[in-house]
Amino acid sequence: MSMPGIVVVLVLLVLILATVLRVLNEYERAVVFRLGRLLGVKGPGLIILLPVIDRMIKVSLRLIALDVPTQDIITKDNVSVKVNAVVYFRVVDPERAILHVEDFFYATGQLSQTSLRSILGQAELDELLSERDKINHELQSVLDQRTDPWGIKVSNVEIKHVDLPNEMQRAMAKQAEAERERRAKIINAEGEFQAAQKLAEAAEIIEKRPAALTLRYLQTMREMSTERSSFSVIPLPMDFITPFLKKQQ
């Protein structure tokens, strides 16, 4: 056989081997059909396909992050919001994912959008903002149940962003400001009440023990003497002041 003939045979041999032998990664599986009938799921590693009569559809088993587009939703208390989310799922049964649905990725995305509108439409705005974990869990449970016949496992759903109308944002800002003012007034009132209680207790102690007033007087004089001031303070004995206080009483 001449050299060109050998080259042609080698090229044909390489092409046949490339068609017959396939290598699948650890995270990949192949759903094989023979003459249109399901042969089975093969992989990972080296698999052999018969030319012409065998057809392979490759499926990845890795986790897929599906971005759900922004949806216009009207909550239970008639507030219009825009919400987007992300859905994490993976294929657990390649055979069902190929046989039971035409395009499992597209079908999961459409189901995620409709479920998002349906479930959030039954929740009030306050619940949507404050109980997001509960809603995420409910979405995950519903999607996992509906995609189970397709061989798909939905592991997590996260609401990414809730876009409120400008009027609602201003109203919530005013509400939050009013709440902060209310808390500040309550704290201030509690502080004044506690201060009044302490003053009343101090007055009772001074009334019962006059010596405490003398100690407080000396302490005040000591504090004034340590401060930098342009005037001088000359303390007077308590015996000098007491007759005036008794006379006033």
Helices and strands as residue ranges (DSSP letters): H 3-20, E 21-24, E 28-34, E 37-42, E 45-48, E 54-60, E 64-74, E 80-91, H 94-99, H 104-120, H 125-130, H 132-147, G 148-150, E 152-163, H 166-208, H 211-226, H 238-248
